[in-house]
Amino acid sequence: PRARGPLTAEVLTKLLVSCPRLHTLDLSRCAVVGVQVVAALAEATRTTLRRLSLAGNTQLAEPALQALRLGCESLTTLDVSSRGAVHDKGIIAILAAASNLTALAIRRAQLT
């Protein structure tokens, strides 16, 4: 059966929690991505998530980047490009926590 209605943060959070071995995720331009979703993602995939794109999520607030920092130890690639304002503190926190990070895309993001 075909899903009806828009994707909600609650549904996306439940989906992420049920996929603990997820290693690649593209949430580009996904309007429901916020602190709740990123925190669930960080917790559920702490040691497995390798590649994550949050590109184009202009409404994604700085607390979401801070939440991601808690579960990004396995990240090798992170894309926060075209995200609007990206605070230096959030990026620095992720860089400090993600020791395996080899690619960071921040193009068209406004560093503050």
C-alpha positions as YAML, in Angstrom:
chain: A
units: angstrom
residues:
- id: 1
  name: PRO
  ca: [0.00, 0.00, 0.00]
- id: 2
  name: ARG
  ca: [1.08, 3.54, -0.74]
- id: 3
  name: ALA
  ca: [1.81, 5.87, 2.17]
- id: 4
  name: ARG
  ca: [-0.59, 8.75, 2.56]
- id: 5
  name: GLY
  ca: [0.15, 12.22, 3.85]
- id: 6
  name: PRO
  ca: [3.41, 14.07, 4.41]
- id: 7
  name: LEU
  ca: [6.42, 12.66, 6.18]
- id: 8
  name: THR
  ca: [6.48, 13.90, 9.76]
- id: 9
  name: ALA
  ca: [9.36, 14.23, 12.21]
- id: 10
  name: GLU
  ca: [7.71, 11.57, 14.37]
- id: 11
  name: VAL
  ca: [7.54, 9.02, 11.54]
- id: 12
  name: LEU
  ca: [11.08, 9.80, 10.38]
- id: 13
  name: THR
  ca: [12.36, 9.45, 13.95]
- id: 14
  name: LYS
  ca: [10.70, 6.02, 14.32]
- id: 15
  name: LEU
  ca: [12.16, 4.95, 11.00]
- id: 16
  name: LEU
  ca: [15.67, 6.00, 11.99]
- id: 17
  name: VAL
  ca: [15.47, 4.23, 15.36]
- id: 18
  name: SER
  ca: [14.45, 1.02, 13.57]
- id: 19
  name: CYS
  ca: [17.52, 1.16, 11.26]
- id: 20
  name: PRO
  ca: [20.53, 0.95, 13.58]
- id: 21
  name: ARG
  ca: [22.86, -0.36, 10.84]
- id: 22
  name: LEU
  ca: [22.16, 2.57, 8.51]
- id: 23
  name: HIS
  ca: [25.41, 3.81, 6.97]
- id: 24
  name: THR
  ca: [24.32, 6.34, 4.32]
- id: 25
  name: LEU
  ca: [21.48, 8.84, 4.60]
- id: 26
  name: ASP
  ca: [20.43, 11.75, 2.40]
- id: 27
  name: LEU
  ca: [18.05, 14.14, 4.14]
- id: 28
  name: SER
  ca: [18.67, 16.98, 1.68]
- id: 29
  name: ARG
  ca: [15.87, 19.51, 1.59]
- id: 30
  name: CYS
  ca: [13.82, 17.44, 4.04]
- id: 31
  name: ALA
  ca: [11.62, 19.99, 5.81]
- id: 32
  name: VAL
  ca: [10.98, 17.85, 8.89]
- id: 33
  name: VAL
  ca: [14.62, 17.52, 9.90]
- id: 34
  name: GLY
  ca: [15.18, 19.26, 13.22]
- id: 35
  name: VAL
  ca: [16.73, 18.58, 16.60]
- id: 36
  name: GLN
  ca: [14.38, 15.65, 17.34]
- id: 37
  name: VAL
  ca: [15.25, 13.84, 14.11]
- id: 38
  name: VAL
  ca: [18.99, 14.56, 14.29]
- id: 39
  name: ALA
  ca: [19.17, 13.47, 17.94]
- id: 40
  name: ALA
  ca: [17.38, 10.19, 17.11]
- id: 41
  name: LEU
  ca: [19.68, 9.67, 14.14]
- id: 42
  name: ALA
  ca: [22.78, 10.32, 16.23]
- id: 43
  name: GLU
  ca: [21.66, 7.92, 18.93]
- id: 44
  name: ALA
  ca: [20.51, 5.13, 16.61]
- id: 45
  name: THR
  ca: [23.46, 5.14, 14.23]
- id: 46
  name: ARG
  ca: [26.30, 6.26, 16.49]
- id: 47
  name: THR
  ca: [28.79, 3.66, 15.24]
- id: 48
  name: THR
  ca: [27.40, 2.91, 11.78]
- id: 49
  name: LEU
  ca: [26.51, 6.16, 9.96]
- id: 50
  name: ARG
  ca: [29.29, 7.01, 7.52]
- id: 51
  name: ARG
  ca: [27.72, 9.48, 5.06]
- id: 52
  name: LEU
  ca: [25.10, 12.11, 5.86]
- id: 53
  name: SER
  ca: [23.67, 14.92, 3.77]
- id: 54
  name: LEU
  ca: [21.67, 17.69, 5.39]
- id: 55
  name: ALA
  ca: [22.17, 19.96, 2.38]
- id: 56
  name: GLY
  ca: [19.53, 22.53, 1.66]
- id: 57
  name: ASN
  ca: [17.86, 22.29, 5.07]
- id: 58
  name: THR
  ca: [17.81, 26.06, 5.62]
- id: 59
  name: GLN
  ca: [15.59, 25.76, 8.70]
- id: 60
  name: LEU
  ca: [17.92, 23.33, 10.49]
- id: 61
  name: ALA
  ca: [18.95, 25.09, 13.68]
- id: 62
  name: GLU
  ca: [22.33, 25.08, 15.38]
- id: 63
  name: PRO
  ca: [21.11, 22.79, 18.22]
- id: 64
  name: ALA
  ca: [20.66, 20.05, 15.61]
- id: 65
  name: LEU
  ca: [24.35, 20.26, 14.70]
- id: 66
  name: GLN
  ca: [25.18, 20.04, 18.39]
- id: 67
  name: ALA
  ca: [22.97, 16.92, 18.66]
- id: 68
  name: LEU
  ca: [24.73, 15.41, 15.66]
- id: 69
  name: ARG
  ca: [28.07, 15.89, 17.39]
- id: 70
  name: LEU
  ca: [27.02, 13.31, 19.97]
- id: 71
  name: GLY
  ca: [26.64, 10.55, 17.40]
- id: 72
  name: CYS
  ca: [29.04, 11.32, 14.60]
- id: 73
  name: GLU
  ca: [32.06, 9.27, 15.60]
- id: 74
  name: SER
  ca: [31.85, 7.12, 12.45]
- id: 75
  name: LEU
  ca: [31.01, 9.87, 9.94]
- id: 76
  name: THR
  ca: [33.39, 10.10, 7.01]
- id: 77
  name: THR
  ca: [31.32, 12.50, 4.89]
- id: 78
  name: LEU
  ca: [29.01, 15.32, 6.00]
- id: 79
  name: ASP
  ca: [27.21, 17.79, 3.74]
- id: 80
  name: VAL
  ca: [25.63, 20.87, 5.30]
- id: 81
  name: SER
  ca: [25.88, 22.98, 2.16]
- id: 82
  name: SER
  ca: [23.18, 25.47, 1.23]
- id: 83
  name: ARG
  ca: [21.98, 25.29, 4.79]
- id: 84
  name: GLY
  ca: [21.88, 29.00, 5.51]
- id: 85
  name: ALA
  ca: [23.71, 30.12, 8.63]
- id: 86
  name: VAL
  ca: [26.10, 27.55, 10.08]
- id: 87
  name: HIS
  ca: [27.70, 28.54, 13.36]
- id: 88
  name: ASP
  ca: [31.41, 27.98, 13.75]
- id: 89
  name: LYS
  ca: [30.81, 26.32, 17.13]
- id: 90
  name: GLY
  ca: [28.65, 23.58, 15.59]
- id: 91
  name: ILE
  ca: [31.15, 22.81, 12.85]
- id: 92
  name: ILE
  ca: [34.08, 22.86, 15.26]
- id: 93
  name: ALA
  ca: [32.23, 20.52, 17.65]
- id: 94
  name: ILE
  ca: [31.52, 18.06, 14.84]
- id: 95
  name: LEU
  ca: [35.13, 18.22, 13.61]
- id: 96
  name: ALA
  ca: [36.37, 17.48, 17.12]
- id: 97
  name: ALA
  ca: [34.01, 14.54, 17.60]
- id: 98
  name: ALA
  ca: [34.14, 13.00, 14.11]
- id: 99
  name: SER
  ca: [37.70, 11.70, 14.01]
- id: 100
  name: ASN
  ca: [36.99, 9.70, 10.83]
- id: 101
  name: LEU
  ca: [35.60, 12.67, 8.88]
- id: 102
  name: THR
  ca: [37.38, 13.02, 5.53]
- id: 103
  name: ALA
  ca: [34.91, 15.22, 3.61]
- id: 104
  name: LEU
  ca: [32.91, 18.22, 4.79]
- id: 105
  name: ALA
  ca: [30.77, 20.19, 2.33]
- id: 106
  name: ILE
  ca: [29.80, 23.67, 3.47]
- id: 107
  name: ARG
  ca: [29.44, 25.43, 0.12]
- id: 108
  name: ARG
  ca: [26.84, 28.16, -0.02]
- id: 109
  name: ALA
  ca: [26.53, 28.01, 3.78]
- id: 110
  name: GLN
  ca: [27.02, 31.23, 5.71]
- id: 111
  name: LEU
  ca: [29.57, 30.65, 8.45]
- id: 112
  name: THR
  ca: [28.93, 32.83, 11.49]
...
